[in-house]
Amino acid sequence: MNARLILPSLFLLSSLVVLDNCGEKNDTKLNRTGAGAYTIPKVYPPVRAAMPEALINDAAFATTRMAALSTGPEGALATVRGALLQDPVSVASVVRDRLYSPGPTEILRIVNELDGRTAMLDTDPGRHPCLTGAPVTNTLVLEGGESFALSLQCMDRFANGNGWIAFGFDRAMAAPVDGGAAPDAGKDDKPSDAGIHDAPAEVGDFYIAMGSENGMGSAYHVSRTTGKVEGWIVVADSRATSNSQVIMHLLVEGAKFELTFAGSGVGFCAAHLSGDSDHLFIKAKTNAPPPPGTAMSPDVQYCDSERTGCFRTTALETDLGGDASACAEIAADTFRLEVDLDASTDSTGNVIPPHLHTHFATAPAGIPAF
């Protein structure tokens, strides 16, 4: 058991992740097309498709109600196990409450809001020559010695000055031979007859990042050949460091997803989980009040010892055990994210929550304006 600097678990308002002011006009260009605009790949659809339906506790993103808890022999055995371990609250339920219910760390809302931003972008290379320019490599230096390379071509800054979005492909698009502008360019917001098309395969994968001066932000790499999505998400506000301060590393490939995250005010000092449509495997150190009688300094948070668990997605209160055969294909020895994020003071600790807001507070340099 260990300790870490305490930052109380106060939820940020979800609106803080929206990086411009409500009611203020956004000057991001609407999708008027000239020689033809390109569809920007979306992050939300593949992420949503990989998430177990029963985990989602937000009507905005769920399509069915959660199934009742299992009462079969397997569930009864695990309930006994939980009672013997004196573990009344399932770590899987904490994952659902923190990551799949309305709140600042709700993954599906975060990626959906990003797609909402890109839906408003004019993606006509005739109007925005940055799309036909050579991409600039920007590399994020992250916790645990991790790095994340982005290939960026265009930078758009938000109207209120507190935020930016940058995106690009592996390779530049070909410049339109006619300059791209339709005869009625600028007169209205209606697309021209040129239409909207998928970006040509030869431009490669898609990359996007969004940030704000207060520290909220995220970055993603979308493979246009396999559909794999890898991303880093920071929920941290330099103006309110007593609120949730969290970093997440997400990987989605086909029907499986994997996530490691750490910080304060998120229910865990450290967590690494993997799942498919039926089961969820969790390796985690919970962040909770210390056991009675535990001596604690008022400026540290309590981090419990690491434990593992396997759960049916329709029975999150029932721990089948970290060694359950039901989770063999998603257990820790199958993890593809090699570095566990950890905000404890163990030797494995690599996350300092008060520093997280620095990752996306500054826009990447050298990216041409959109």
N, C-alpha and C positions, 0 to 999 in steps of 0.2 A: 504494500500500500504506500501511497506517496502523496505529495502535495504539489500544488501549482498556484500561482497568483490567482486570486479569486476575482472574477468579474461576474456579478449576479446575473441570473438567467431572466433578463427582462426582454421580452420580444420587441423587435423593431416593428414599426408599422409596415405592412407589406408595400405600401405606396412608396417607401423610401427606395425600393429597388427600381422603381420607375424614375429615370434619371432626369426628367425635366418636370417643371411645375405643372400641376393640373390646371387647366384653364388658360395656360399661356400658349400662344400660337407656336407651333413647331414649324421651323422653316425647312425641314427636310423635304426635298423635292418629290412631288407626286410622280407616279409612273406614266409620264408622257413618252411615247415612243416615236422615234424617227425612222432610221433604217431598220430598226428592230431592237427590242430590249431583250435581255436575258433573264431567265428565272434564277433567283438566288436560292440555292439549296436551303432547305429548312432543317432546323435542329430538333424541334419538338416532335414531329411524327415518328422518327425512329426511336427516340428516347421513350415516348409514350408507349409505343408498341412493345418494348422490351420489359416494361414495368408490370408486375403481377397485378391484375385487376383488384384482387382482394386487399392489397396494400393501400389503395388510393382512398383517402378519407376526405375527399373534396368533391362536391357535386359538380363543380365546374369541369372536372376532368374524368370522373368515374362514369362508367356506362351501366354498371349493375351494382346492386347492394352487396355488402359483404355476406358471405355464407356464415351460418351459425358455427360456433365452436364445435370441434370434434368431440364426440363422447364415446368413440369406439375404444377397443382394448389398447391400441397404440397411444391414444390420447390419455387414457386413464393411467397407464404406466408412467407417462411423462409428468402427469400431475403429481403423482406420488414422489417422483424425483424432485420436482420443484419444492414440494413441502419439506422434504428432508434437507434440502439446501437452504431452506428458509428464504426463498426467493419469490415473494408474492407478486412482483411486477416483472413481466416478461420483457426482455431486452428488445424483442421483435415489436412489441407494442410501443415501446419508446421510439423505435425507428419510424413506425407508422405515424406517431403523433408529431414527431419533429420534422420529418422529411416529406410526408405525404398528406399532411393536414394543413389548412390555411395558417400561414405564418411566414416569417422572414426567410426561413430555410426550406421552404417548399420547392422541391426541384422542378416539378412540372410547371408551376407558375413562372419560375425564373426563366426557363427555356422558352416558354410560350410568349412571354413578354419580349424576349429578344426577337423572335420571329415576327412579332407585331411591328417592331422597329423596321426590319428589313422589308416588310410588305409595303412600306411607304416610300422606298427608295426607287428613284428612276435608274434603271439599269441599262440604258441605251448608251453604248460606247461612242456613238456619234455625238452625244451631248456631254459625255463625261470621258475625256481622253485618258483619265487615270486608268480606266479599264484596259486600255491598249498599251499601257506602259509596263515596263519590267517590274515585277514584284520586288518588294523590299523584305528581306528576312529580318524578323524581329523575334528575339528569343527571350522568353520569360524565365527568370531564375527564381526557383520556387523552393519550398521546404524539402528537407531530406536529401539535398543535393540534386533534386529533380530540375529539369529544364523542359521548356515547351516551345518549339519553333513554329512561328506563324509566317505565312507568305502573304503579305499585305500590299494592296495596290491603291486603295482609296481611303481617305479619312473624311468623315463628316462630323462636325461639331454641333451640339445642340443649341437651340436658340437662346436658352437662358445662361449659356456659358458653363454650366456644371455638367459636363458629360460629353462623350465622344463615342463614335462607332467606327471601326476600321475593318476592311474586309479585302479579300483577294483570292486569286487562284494560283496554282503552281506556275503557270505561264501566262503571258499576255494574250489578250484577244486580238484578232486581226482588226485593224482599223477599217471602218466602212469606206468603200471606194467613193461614195458620193458625199462624204463628210457627215452623213448620218441625220442631218436635220430635215424634218418633213417640211413641206411648204408652209404649213400653218403652225410651225413651231412657236411655242410660247403663247398662243392665243387661248388655249383652253387645256383642260386636263384629260381630254379624250385621247386614247391611243390611236395611232395612225393605222393604216391598213397593213403595215409591216408586221404587226402583231408582237407577241412575246414568245420567246423560244427558250429551250434548254440551252445552257452554255455548251459549246462544242466539246466533245470528249478530250480533244487534244490540249485543252487548257488545264486539265488535271483536277486535283482535289480542291476543295473550298476551305477557306479559313476565315474566322470572324472573331473579333474581340470588342468588348464594350466596357467602358469604365466611367468613373466620375471622380471629381477632386476629393470627395469625402471617403472614397475607398471601395465602394461597391463595384463589382465588375466580374467579368467572366470571359473565357476564350475557348474556342472550339476548333477542331479539325474534323471535317466531314469527308470521308472517302467516297468518291462518286462512283467507284467500281464495286465496292463491297457493301456500302451503306454503313460501315463502322463509324461511330462517333466517339471521339475522345475530347474531354473538356476539363477545365479548371474553373471553379466557381468560388468567389470570395464574398461572404456576407459579413461585412465589417464596416463600421462607420467611425471615422476619426473624431466626429463631433459627439459621439455617444459611446464611449468605450466601455461603459458598464452594461451595454446591451450585448446580444449575441455577437461573437467574433469567431467566425468559422471559415475554414478552407476545405474544399472538397475536390477530389480527383475522380472523374467519372469515365467509365468505359462501357459502351453499348455495342454489341455485335450480334446481329440476328436476334434470337429470342432470349438471349442472356444479357445480364448487366452486372457490373461490378462497381463498387464505390468505396473509397477510403476517405475518411474525413476526421477532423480534429479541431478543437478550439475550446471555447467556453460558452456557457449559456445554450448548449445544444443537447444536453443530456448525457453526453459522452466526452471523456477526455480524449479517447481514441476509439475508432471503429473501422472495421474493414468488413464489407459484406458483399455477398454475391447471390444472385437469384435467377430463377427461371419462372415459368408460369405457375409452377406447383409448390416450390420450396424456396426457403430463404436461409442462407447460412450466415452467421454473424460471429465475428471475433472482435471483442470489445472490452474497454475499460470504462465503466459507467462513472458519471460525475453526479454524486448525490450527497445528501447530508451524511457525515461520518457516523459509524456505530456509536451508541451511547457510551460515554466514558472515554472516547478517543480524544487525546489532546491535540488541538488544532490552533494554529495561529489565525487571527482574524483576517489576514491578508492572503490566505491561500485557499485553493479549492481542493476538495477531497477527490482522489481518483482511486477507484477500487481496483483489485487485482484483475488481470486479464482472464476472460472466460470465453468459451465458445458455445454455440447453440445451433440447432437445426429446427426449423419450424415449417409446418405446412402453411401456405399463404392464407388458407381459410381457417386456420386455428392458431393464431399468433400467440395465444396465452399458453400454449402447450409446447414445451421444449422437449424435442425428441432426443436431445443429447448431441454434443459436438461430433461424436463418432458415428452418428446414425447413418446407415447405408442409404437412406433416402436422399441424403445430401452429398453422396460420394462424388458426384460430377460437378459440384459447385463448392466443395470444401476448400480449406486453406491451401492444400497442396496443388490446387488447380488455379490459384489466383494468377492473373496476368499482369496486374499492377504490382510491381515488385517492391515498392516502398510503402510501408504503412505510415500514415500520418498519425502523429502522437503528441498530444499536448501535456503529457504527464511529466514528472521529473525523474522517471526511470531512465536508465541508460539509453533506451530506445527513443526518448523524447526528442522531437525535432521541430515542434511548432510552438511559437511564442505568440499567443493571441493578440496582444496589443500591437504587434508589428504587421498584422495581416492587411491592414488598410493601405499599406504602401504599394501593393502589387499593381493596382489598377488606378491609382490616384493621378498618374501622369500619362498623357497620351504618348504612344510610341513616336519617336522622331523620324523625320525623313519620309513620311508618307504623303504623297501628293493630295491636295484638297479635292474633295468630290465636287 
